[in-house]
């Protein structure tokens, strides 16, 4: 990892944690909306959550590429 700044890895890790927390909060809100019978509002969060999940996977892949030992 000599060519990747350790600070970058830490910042990316912090972003991943924030994204995960935000995702969980939105999922919680979706649950409340579903329970309240607000189907349209509940469904409005589908696309943003799918995008957030893709970003999470992308950030995870970047993190792995920065921290995995290279041959």
C-alpha positions as CSV (number, residue, x, y, z in Angstrom):
1,X,0.0,0.0,0.0
2,X,3.0,2.2,-0.4
3,X,1.4,4.3,-3.2
4,X,-1.9,4.8,-1.4
5,X,-1.9,7.3,1.4
6,X,-3.0,5.8,4.7
7,X,-5.1,8.9,5.4
8,X,-7.1,8.2,2.2
9,X,-7.9,4.7,3.4
10,X,-9.1,6.1,6.7
11,X,-11.2,8.7,5.0
12,X,-12.8,6.1,2.7
13,X,-13.5,3.9,5.7
14,X,-15.3,6.8,7.5
15,X,-17.3,7.5,4.3
16,X,-18.3,3.8,4.2
17,X,-19.5,3.9,7.8
18,X,-21.5,7.1,7.2
19,X,-23.1,5.6,4.1
20,X,-24.0,2.4,6.0
21,X,-25.5,4.4,8.8
22,X,-27.5,6.6,6.4
23,X,-28.7,3.5,4.6
24,X,-29.9,2.0,7.9
25,X,-31.7,5.2,8.9
26,X,-33.5,5.3,5.5
27,X,-34.5,1.6,5.8
28,X,-35.9,2.4,9.3
29,X,-37.9,5.3,7.9
30,X,-39.2,3.0,5.0
31,X,-40.4,0.6,7.7
32,X,-42.3,3.3,9.4
33,X,-43.9,4.5,6.2
34,X,-44.9,0.9,5.3
35,X,-46.4,0.4,8.7
36,X,-48.3,3.7,8.3
37,X,-49.7,2.5,4.9
38,X,-47.8,5.1,2.9
39,X,-47.0,2.8,0.0
40,X,-46.1,5.5,-2.5
41,X,-43.8,7.2,0.0
42,X,-42.3,3.8,1.0
43,X,-41.6,3.0,-2.7
44,X,-40.1,6.4,-3.4
45,X,-37.0,5.3,-1.5
46,X,-36.4,2.2,-3.6
47,X,-34.2,3.8,-6.2
48,X,-32.1,5.9,-3.9
49,X,-31.4,2.9,-1.7
50,X,-30.4,0.8,-4.7
51,X,-28.0,3.5,-5.7
52,X,-26.6,3.8,-2.2
53,X,-26.1,0.1,-2.1
54,X,-24.1,0.3,-5.4
55,X,-22.0,3.1,-4.1
56,X,-21.3,1.1,-1.0
57,X,-20.1,-1.8,-3.1
58,X,-18.0,0.5,-5.2
59,X,-16.4,2.0,-2.1
60,X,-15.8,-1.4,-0.7
61,X,-14.1,-2.5,-3.9
62,X,-11.9,0.6,-3.8
63,X,-11.0,0.0,-0.2
64,X,-10.1,-3.6,-1.0
65,X,-7.9,-2.6,-3.9
66,X,-6.1,-0.1,-1.7
67,X,-5.5,-2.5,1.2
68,X,-5.1,-6.0,-0.4
69,X,-1.5,-7.1,-0.7
70,X,-0.2,-6.9,-4.3
71,X,1.8,-9.7,-5.9
